């Protein structure tokens, strides 16, 4: 289920359950979200959506990445709570 992140939403919600995570985060629900990066690699704005699982986040990204690129996003990082799952990943085709 996709959810919109509201004001005060914490990046560190929930217990960690992904590979490579150590320890646990505060109790609650873990959410996945994307961090958007501009051409210089600095964080920039993008859709503020959260997802219940990695597969849902990736499916959404597969549908919208061309629009993100058109809006000035050049790379993304997938976050599980506040922890990077992978990225940054370029939105540009590799030569």
N, C-alpha and C positions, 0 to 999 in steps of 0.2 A: 504494500500500500504506500503510495507516494503521499508525503505530507509537506506542507509549506512551513518553513521555519519561521516562528514568530519572534516578536521582540523578546529579548532576554534568553533566547534559546542558547544553551551551552554546547560548545564543541565537545566537552568531556562528559557527556551523559552516558550512563550505563556501564555495564561490566564488559570488559574486553573479551572477545571470543575469536579474534582472528589469528592467523598464523603470525608468529613473530612478536606477538604482544606479550608483555611480561607484567604480572600483577593485575590489579583490577582498577577500574575507574569507579567513581561514585555510583551508588545504586541507581537504577532507572533503566531506560530503554536506550540501547546503542542505536545510533543512526548513521547512515552513510550520506555523504554530501561531496560535492565537487568544489575544489579551490580553483579559481580562474586566474591565469597569468597573461600579462600583456607581452608585446614583442621583446621587451627588455628583461622579462622574467619577473617583473614586479606583480604583486597581487592586484587584481582589478575586479570590477563588478561583473556579476552574471546572475542568472536565475538563482534565487535563494530557496532551493528545494531540498528536502531530505527524503531518504528512502529507508525502508525497513531492512533491506539486504543488498549485498553487493551486486547480485544479478539484476535486480530492479534498477539500480543506479546505472549500471552499464547499458542496459536496454534503453533507458531514457537518453543516455549520452549518444548512443548509436543513431537515434532519431534526430537529435538536435545539433550535432557537432558542426554541420555546415553553417547553420544560423549563428552559432557562437563565433565562428571564424569571421563571418560577415560583420559581426558586432565588435570585432577587435580583440577577441580572445585568441591567443596563439598557442597556449598549452594549458593542460589541466592536471590536477593531482586529485586522486580519489582518497577521501578521508573516512576512517571508521572512528566515529567520535572525533577526537582531536588528533588521531594518529594516522600518518600517511600509510596507505595500503600500497600504492605505487604512484609513480610520477616524479617529476613532471613528464607529461606525455604530449608531444607536439601534435597540433592539429593539421600541420602541413604534411603533404605527401613526401616520402623519402625518395631521393633521387637514385 
